[in-house]
Amino acid sequence: MMTAIPMLDLKNQYITLQSEINAAIQNVLYSSEFIRGGIVREFEQNLANQLNVKHAIGTANGTDALQIALMALNLQPSDEVIVPDFTFISPAETVALLGLTPVFADVDYDTFNITADSIKKVLTKRTKAIIPVHLFGQCADMESILQIAREHNLFVIEDACQSINADYTFTNKNTIKSGCIGDVGCTSFFPSKNLGAYGDAGAVFTNNDLLAEKIRAIANHGSKIRYQHECIGINSRLDSIQAAILNVKLKYLDKFTTERQNIANIYDSEFADCPEIKIPTRNSQSTHVFHQYTVKIQGNKRDEIRKLMNERGIATAVYYPTALHQQPVFEPFINSQCPISETLSAEVLSLPIFPELTHEQAKYIAHEMKKACRFEEA
Ligand SMILES: *Cc1c(COP(=O)(O)O)cnc(C)c1O
């Protein structure tokens, strides 16, 4: 038997990049520019170049990035914002925190993403914005979502926390990076994300100059000129040490992305002969950067299989075990039916995927999964 396999191995990656990362951190320590230093601007510029977007603005984390984006759009109390029902809490949480109303839309069973049809079902006169989440690393149907937004005069705020570097191609062949397609996009550099810092960090993207200026001010106490405050802001800056680390890792993002995709391809082909395991559906308009490789197991067998994998020393995870509209905190907002989201929360299982996972390990995980699905002994 192989040694235990975790969901993620950040130490291995650090050891590979150790000398570069240590030097980058040391430079910040010598500069003593811990907040808003030159390295923050340098990283923001390199990130904007990588994603081919006009502005990338660092924030303290991805949740703040979403909050700041919403604050910059001048939404009013009781305005409704459509969010996917099957995702991490941040989009709905920030909407509610700002006194806006989160409206949950169901997702697609195959791609896990919010759909144009589910958005149309929950649109009202009070709808002002949509937050599509590109879940697990694959873009939502942005072409249709932008179409609805144009027709109904809505803002589109992309949650690209799991999809950094994914490419979305429109019917006219125009290709844009995830997070840079709507009015504004947000990402997270939480350590486990595809581009991960060594602490909390995030960013907001936009091609709109005025919005960029406003976002930059909101992230810094609503201030453009020191001690002059134009709007209510928050304190949510990307700190220099995290920027220095991310600036090193950014150079490897394309390589890391390809390595994740290679592992996903191995899983796909290994599971081709196992009908019990429903592999993730690839959407033809988006590349998939596989923040997670998430399969579906029907018939109430997911938890038993997970237990068997655990006994074999292979970590798995459930993203997400509860549909958002079923979370106690959102009880006051329950306003829509999301049966697919509920089904997914019972069927999804994410397998280890990270750039340093070897192909041999991926094949081993796949073989053990297939055995577990047949309820065979380890
Ligand atoms: C990680 C994540 C966030 C929040 O990012 P933080 O940096 O942890 O605040 C928001 N949305 C999605 C979809 C995420 O995966």
The ligand as a Tripos MOL2 file, in Angstrom:
@<TRIPOS>MOLECULE
LIG
   15    15     1     0     0
SMALL
NO_CHARGES

@<TRIPOS>ATOM
      1 C1        -12.4870   30.4250   -1.2490 C.3       1 LIG1
      2 C2        -13.7290   30.9860   -1.8050 C.ar      1 LIG1
      3 C3        -14.2120   32.2360   -1.4260 C.ar      1 LIG1
      4 C4        -13.6400   33.0440   -0.2790 C.3       1 LIG1
      5 O1        -12.3090   33.3270   -0.3190 O.3       1 LIG1
      6 P1        -11.5490   33.7160    1.0380 P.3       1 LIG1
      7 O2        -10.2290   34.2280    0.5290 O.co2     1 LIG1
      8 O3        -11.4250   32.4760    1.8420 O.co2     1 LIG1
      9 O4        -12.3280   34.7730    1.7140 O.co2     1 LIG1
     10 C5        -15.3330   32.7380   -2.0540 C.ar      1 LIG1
     11 N1        -15.9720   32.0430   -3.0120 N.ar      1 LIG1
     12 C6        -15.5600   30.8210   -3.3960 C.ar      1 LIG1
     13 C7        -16.3130   30.1030   -4.4630 C.3       1 LIG1
     14 C8        -14.4380   30.2520   -2.8050 C.ar      1 LIG1
     15 O5        -14.0410   29.0230   -3.1700 O.3       1 LIG1
@<TRIPOS>BOND
     1     1     2 1
     2     2     3 ar
     3     2    14 ar
     4     3     4 1
     5     3    10 ar
     6     4     5 1
     7     5     6 1
     8     6     7 2
     9     6     8 1
    10     6     9 1
    11    10    11 ar
    12    11    12 ar
    13    12    13 1
    14    12    14 ar
    15    14    15 1
@<TRIPOS>SUBSTRUCTURE
     1 LIG1         1 GROUP 0 **** ****
